[in-house]
């Protein structure tokens, strides 16, 4: 029962490509396995040619006059098509830059500062953008210049692998700065 169900799913997924007995056109232009044109044949002759070659008859263009069919290994064709699609999706994912956010404080300890630096450095090497934010609490709002110094010191430590995309700016109780990776 499970194999039948999976076959039904495969049929539903492959509706765009008609193969073998699903082709209903009486006359088709046949292209051989190596790309050579074999001419216009009846559907039965084309199916016979495909079966003698040990391949499938695949309808490539049903809108042409006459419809174009190719003799090929359909499972190999599907495998390679899916492989190309996954490869292109992988390449597009690699090119997308993510925005990561790290929070600091005005009176951050040296060890915490160095830990955040290492983490940000890892993300910058992965080509991610980094937003570094300082949230001012209570009376720290009176000394926003201290927060700006912390952010600029942070950017200075990372100046070999990043550059400042947006300089430090204050928004309410937060001051933030954007770091972008340097292009190689």
VENTANOR-V652566 format. One record per helix or strand. SS is the DSSP state (h for helix, s for strand). FROM is the first residue (numbers start at 0). TO is the last residue. If there is no record, write none. Layout:
# VENTANOR-V652566
ss->{SS SS}
from->{FROM FROM}
to->{TO TO}
This chain:
# VENTANOR-V652566
ss->{h s h s s h s s h s h s h s s}
from->{1 18 19 26 36 42 55 66 73 98 109 128 137 161 173}
to->{12 18 21 30 41 52 60 71 94 103 124 134 156 170 180}
